[in-house]
Amino acid sequence: MLKLLRKLAVEHCPTCNEIIQSQHSSICYTRACPHGHYTEETYSHLGVRIVYKK
């Protein structure tokens, strides 16, 4: 049961199904596919989310 919950919590790239990697800095939170298919930048202090899809 716990393995199923962990699997559902991990996000995958919609194109290649690889696990999305994330990085955090003081300015933005970035999540990206390791192959460059999907990138999401979140600027919480501005209330802006930018999604790049190839």
N, C-alpha and C positions, 0 to 999 in steps of 0.2 A: 504494500500500500504506500509506504514512504517513497519507494523508488518511482512509483507512478506520479506522485505529487512533485517530486524533483524534476522529472522529465517534462511535466506540464509547465513548470516554472521557467525552464530554460527556453530562450527565444532562438528561433532559427531564421536564416535568410530565406525569403520567399522564392528566390530563384534556384539556389543550389543546395539548400537545406543544411548548410554549415551553421555551427553555433556562432551567434553574434557576440563579438568581443566589445567590451566597454572600457572607456577611460574617463577620468574625471579630473578637471582642473578647477581653479577658483572661478573661472569665467563660464565654462560650459561643460556639459556632460555629453560625451560622444559615444555612440554605439555604431559598429560597422561590421560588415561581412569581411572576412579575411581575403576574399578574392575581389573585393571592390564593387559588388553588385548593389549593395545597400549601405547607406550612411545616414545617420540621424544625429543632428546636433540640437541640444536643448539648452536654451539660455533662460534659466528660471527667474533670474532677477528682472528680465525684460518680458517674460511671459511668452517667449517665442520658441517654436519648434520647427526645424527645417529638415525635410526628408529628401534625400537624393537617391533616385533609383536609376539603374542603367538597364 
